[in-house]
Amino acid sequence: MDSAARIRQANNQVSCDLDEETVILHLENSLYYGTDRVGACIWEALRRPARIDDICAAVMERFEVDEDRCRADVAKFLDRLRAAGLLDVIA
């Protein structure tokens, strides 16, 4: 995914926070997805269009992780969300 692209939660889902986790329901295929607390932080950052740099900054502010590891993990998580149809990418 292009690091300059802005990404946001897709419109075809609903989500709710449960303690430090998030549950996401894809409205078109009726599949549920769950996140851990890091995933919940990323999902929260996607409520408004954000760049990968913005998302990584939010994660590094809340969790003790180095930048390289954070970027790799965030990119992997975003790829999974995109493959599941839960993200909109704004070029």
JOJOQUI-V139702 format. One record per residue. RES is the residue in one small letter. PSI is psi in whole degrees, 0 to 359 (999 if undefined). D_FIRST is the distance of its C-alpha to the first C-alpha in Angstrom with 1 decimal. Layout:
RES/PSI/D_FIRST + RES/PSI/D_FIRST
//
This chain:
m/138/0.0 + d/126/3.8 + s/343/6.2 + a/344/8.7 + a/149/7.6 + r/140/10.0 + i/146/9.7 + r/167/13.0 + q/138/15.0 + a/158/15.8 + n/343/19.4 + n/37/20.4 + q/161/20.9 + v/150/23.3 + s/159/23.2 + c/152/25.8 + d/135/26.2 + l/104/28.6 + d/244/29.7 + e/16/26.7 + e/169/24.6 + t/141/22.9 + v/132/23.6 + i/132/21.5 + l/120/23.1 + h/117/21.2 + l/337/23.8 + e/326/23.4 + n/1/23.7 + s/27/25.6 + l/140/23.6 + y/145/23.6 + y/141/20.9 + g/149/22.0 + t/161/20.4 + d/191/22.1 + r/330/22.7 + v/316/19.5 + g/323/17.5 + a/322/19.9 + c/316/19.2 + i/314/15.4 + w/319/16.5 + e/318/19.0 + a/339/16.7 + l/4/14.8 + r/328/18.2 + r/154/17.5 + p/132/14.4 + a/153/12.9 + r/161/10.4 + i/321/9.1 + d/318/12.3 + d/319/14.4 + i/315/13.5 + c/321/14.1 + a/319/17.3 + a/319/18.5 + v/314/18.1 + m/334/19.9 + e/326/22.5 + r/334/23.5 + f/150/23.1 + e/98/24.3 + v/143/21.3 + d/160/20.5 + e/316/17.4 + d/315/16.0 + r/318/16.6 + c/311/15.2 + r/316/11.8 + a/314/11.7 + d/319/13.0 + v/316/11.0 + a/317/7.6 + k/316/9.8 + f/316/11.3 + l/322/8.4 + d/319/7.5 + r/317/11.3 + l/318/11.7 + r/316/9.5 + a/328/11.5 + a/356/14.5 + g/25/14.1 + l/2/14.3 + l/148/11.6 + d/131/11.6 + v/126/8.9 + i/112/11.1 + a/999/10.4
//
